Amino acid sequence: MKQNKALLNEPLLQVEELVVEYATGRNRKVHAVSEVSFDIVRGETFGLVGESGCGKSSVAKAIMQLPKPTSGKVLLNGVDLTKMNRQGLRLLRQQFQMVFQDPVASLNPRCKIGKSIEAPLRATTNSDKDLRHEQVRKMLETVGLDPEQYQDRLPFQLSGGQCQRASIARALICNPQLLVCDEPVSSLDVSVQAQIINLLRDLKTEYGLSMLFISHDLAVVKNICDRVAVMYLGHLCEVASTEKLYQYPAHPYTRALLSAIPHPDPELPPIKIDILPGELPSATEPPPGCRFHTRCPRAQANCSRETPYLQVIDPGHQVACHYPHLEKTEEER
């Protein structure tokens, strides 16, 4: 499916001041996502990275309205999904679909693979049964599964990679514009990860997809994403093109994440991770000011009082930090 070139730079998804909080009892709340804003243009793969517990999956579920966010806006093609009723969302769900982290658990264990893939068609269209079956067969072939061999199997009879291919087929069966991928390869073997990444890249081109790709693996994100946002304890730290983020990281947390990527050469000495020792603060009682200041080697007194917001430091490069790394190292030069 080819896209109109005039539309490629228009935002498909706009997330504005997104807040997600979960009640935990005793009048306490988990502040999972706090005032997060970003957009995804048509045909773009936008990466969201950060360590476990930073709120990445909460952002994905809030975009899908599973459940609706505490506050903020999620606009798809200019339509605010947070204002839609249940019936309106059901009609719009053809336009945005999700691929989940656990491919086996995301499929109904009692439902055959072909029926699971067909389910979105039954829920959103009135197409003929034979036509639906033909669409399922074609979609299975598209994701690399033989229909004759796999459509009548149950999820436990497939490997993790095969289940993820079936999940991708189910997500694409209604021809969506946006695909939200919540750590789609984290539970797979490395060799299978590469196959799924290549499949997603090919499908993006074939179907003209825009993607939100969530991961904690920066090497995977670098391989597939056009832009990347770094998240820490519910806040966005840095947003930039993939090339800029990996070559010139400005936020101390981004630099720490990049330094933690394993190097394949065992002869090289380990890279020092520039981060203060200590545990990730609790999301129920996040620290005031900059949420990273308790672990930041560049923190000053005002970091514990004043919350930094995303500021443009270079075209297409935003950082939320009072004291970002603006100078380039010898390697970066």
N, C-alpha and C positions, 0 to 999 in steps of 0.2 A: 504494500500500500504506500503510495507516494504522497508526500505532504506538500502543501502550498508553501513555497519558499518565503512568501510574505508573512506567514504565520509562525515561522520557526523561532523568532525572537520574542514572541508573545508569551507571557506566563500562562501555563496551563493550571498550575496549582499555586495558590498563595496562602501561606500560613501566617497569621497576624496575631501577635501577642498571645500565643497559645499557653494556657495554664491547665495543668492536670494535677489534681490532688485526690488522694485516697484517704478515707476515714479509717483509722485503726482502733477506735474505741478510746474511752477515757479522754474524750475531747482532744485527741491528737490526730494530726494529719501527716501523711507522707507527701512532701512537696516534690512530686516526680518531675514535673516540667514547669518552668517559671518564665513566662514572657518570651517565648521562643518565636522568632519570625524568620521566614525565608520563603523563596519562591523557586519553582522549577519551570523552566521554559520548555516549549514543545520540542520533543526529540532529544532532550537532555537526560543524562544519568547523573543524579545528584546523590553523593555519598554522605552518610551520617555516621560518624565514628566516635568512639569513647569507650572507657572501661565498663565492665558490668555494673549495673545499678545507676548509670548516669541518666537514664530516662529515654533511651533510643526507642525501645519497643513501645513505651507509653505514647511517644509522638506518633508512631505508626498506627496504633490502635485509635488514637484520637482523630487522625485523618480519616480512618475508616468508620468513625463514629461507633466504635466498639469498646467502651461506651462513648457518649458525647463528652467533650472536654469540659472542665469546670468553667472556663471562660475563654474568650478569644474567638477568632474566625478561621474557618477553613473554606477557601473559595476554590471551586473547580469550574473552570470556564466562566468565572464571574459569579457563580451561584454559591451562596453561603450554605454549606452542608449542615452547619450547626442549627440553622433555622428550619430545616426541612422536617416534615413529619415522617412517620414510619412508611407510609405509602409512597411519598415522594422520594425517599431514600431508596426504596426498593426499585423504583424505575430508573434512578440514576446509577445504581450499582453496576449496570452494564459498562459504565465509563471508567470505573476505577475498581481494581481487584488486588488481592493480596496473596503473596506466597509466604507461608509460615516457616518458622525455624525448624520445627520437628516434622519432617515430611510424613512419617508413618502416623503420628498422632493426629495430623491435620486431616486425615482421610477416615471416613466412617469404616470401622473394622468389619461391619456386617454387610457393607455395600460393595458390590463388584466395581472394579476400576472404571469400566465403561459407564456405569450408572452414576458414579461420583462426578465424572467429567460432564455428563449430560445434565446434571442437576441444575446448574445455572440457567440452561436453556429452558428447562421446564418451569423454572421460577419466574423468568422474565419475558418469555416469548410464547406465542401460540402456534409455533411452527409444527408442521406435520411430524409424526413419530419417525417415519422413514427418513425424512430430511435430517432430523436430529441425530439419528444413528449414523448417517453418512458424515455429518459434521464431526462427530466423535471419532470416527475412523480416520478422517483426514488429520485431525488434531493430534491423535496418537502418532501418526506417521511423522508429523511435523516435529514432535519432540523426541523422535528416535525410538519409539516403541512400536513393535509389530502388533496391529490390532487383533489379528487372529490368535496371537499368543498371549496377549495381556489383558484384553478388555473384559474377559470373564474371570479374571483372577481376583482374589481378595488381597488387601494391602499386606498381610503378613506373608504372602507368597512372593513378594517383591523385595528387592534390596532397597536400602535407603536412597541410593541414587535414582533407581527406577521409580520409587514413590515420589521423589521430588520432581521428576519429569512429568508424572501424572498430575501432580499439583499445579505445575506450570501450565499444562494443557487445560486443566479445569479453569485456571485464572484467565486464560486467553480465549476460551470458547465463545465468549460474548463480544470479542473484539474490543477490548477496553482501550482507552487512551493513556491511562496511568496504571503502572504496575508498582505496588509497594512490596518490596522484598525485605523481610525481616530476618536477617542473618540466614539466608537460604542455603549456605554451604557450610556453616559452622559445625554441623553434626556429621559431615561426610568425610571420607578419606581424601587425602590430598589429590590423588589422581582423579577421583570422581569430582572433586571441587573444580578442577580445571575444565572438565567436560561440561559441567553445569554453567560455569562462567562463559565458556565459548558459546553454549546454547543460548544463553540470555543475550549475549552480544549479537548473535545472528538474528534472533527473534526481534530484537529492538529495531534492527535495520529493516527486516521484512515487514513488520507490522506498524512501523512508524511510532514506536512506543516512547513514552517518557517514563523514567524509573526513579523511584526513591530506593536507594540501595543501602541498607543498614548493616553494619558489621563492626566487629572489634579488631579485625585483621586488616591492618593498614596495607599490607602487601597485596591483598585481594582487591581492596578499594582502589589502589593505584592502577590496577590492571583494567578496570572497567569504567571508572567514573570520570565525568568531565569536570565537575566541581565537587568540593568536599567541605563539609561543616564539621567542626570538632566540638563535642559536647562534654561538659563536666558538671555533674551534680545538678542537672536540670537547666543549665544555662549554656548558650552557645559561646564558645571562646574565640573561634576563628572561622572565617569562611573565605575560600579562595579557589581559584582554578587548581586542578590537581598538580599541574606543573609548578605553580608558584608555591603551593603549600608544602610540597616535598623538597623544593630547592631552597626556599626562603621562609621557613616557619618563624612567625613573629611572637606567638604566645608561648610562655614558658612551658605550659602543659603540652602544647603541640610538639615542642622540641623534645620533651621527655618521652612522649609516645613514640616519636620517630627514632629516638636513640635506643628504644627497647626492641626494635625489630632485629631479630637474630641475623647475624652475618654468616653466609655459607662457608667462609674460609676459617677452619679451626685454628690456623696458625696465627690469626690476628688476635691481639689482646681484646678483651671485652670493652665495649664503649661505656663510659661512665654516664649513668642516667642522672641528669641534672634535676633532682627533685628531693625535697626534704623527707626524712624518714617519718613514718606515721601512717595511720589508717585513713581511709576515705571517711570524711565526716558523715554523720547520720542525715538522711534525707528528711527525717522528722524534725530535726533541729539544725538546719543548715546554718553555717556561720554567717555573720553579717558582712556587709561590704562585698568584696570579691570572694566568691566561694572557694577559690583556689589558694587564698592567701596563707592558709595554715600549712601548706606544703610547698609554697613557692619560694625559691631562693632569692628572688628579686623583690620580695614584699617590703613595703614601707608602712609607716604608721597609718597613712590615709587609706591603704588597701583594706583595712579592717573596718573602715567606716563608710566609704563611698563605693557604691556598686558601679563597676565599669560597664559601659554599653558598647555595642559594635560601632566602630569608627573606621572610615576609609583611610588606609595608609598608603594605598597604591590602587590604581584602577583595577577593579575586580577583586580587591583584597581588603577584607575587614577584620579587625581585631578588637576584642573586648578586654583591654588591659591598660592599667595606668602607666606601666613601664615595659612596653613591648620591646623585643629585639629588633631594632631598626637597622643596626649595623650588620654588615655581612662578614662572615668568617672567611679565612683564607681559602677554604675548600669551596665556599659558595661563590667567591670571586673567580 
